Amino acid sequence: MNKNSFFNKIEVTDYDDLVTKFRGAELDFKIIVYGNLKSEFLQFGNENFVVTFSKFNQKFDQAGLAYPDKFAFVIPAVQNLNYSWRRYEINDGLMPIFKKNYEFETISPIGFSVFTIAYPDNVIENILKRYGAVKNNFPFSQDVYSIKPSNLYTASDYLHSVTKRINTNPAFINSDLINYYLLTLVPF
């Protein structure tokens, strides 16, 4: 890996550890349903992107500032995932968006499993140009974006493949193939 790359894999079974493990995030977790905690996080990235896989076995109220200097998309890691995101009930066909300096609140159910892909401004601008979108008509002002469920599932499948590959060999973060996937993956 080059000096701008990072890889973190964490399994959390202690609530106090949970709130300190996210790289670059200012999050608060409140347990709604208590039980034996087992949360999994895989986070990796470089100067072009940050990918986070999060999986919880408890119901949480999450709030905070996840990516203070990036724009991010939330992609379900499992089909038929339903949860509350700000004022919205999220289900198939809806993709929540983290805007820069965006405070959010979500209720994540037991079995919550998502990917987030965060990009700096210069990368998001290039992605939008490739898709023929511009910042003014892209949903930068929206909290949730409607999208074909099949596109979300395709993106989720790619992310599962990518994270499996990176988990096996973290140096792969900087490969041309991974960068291609993650810089063309946005599921419009």
Disulfide bonds with the S-S distance in Angstrom:
none
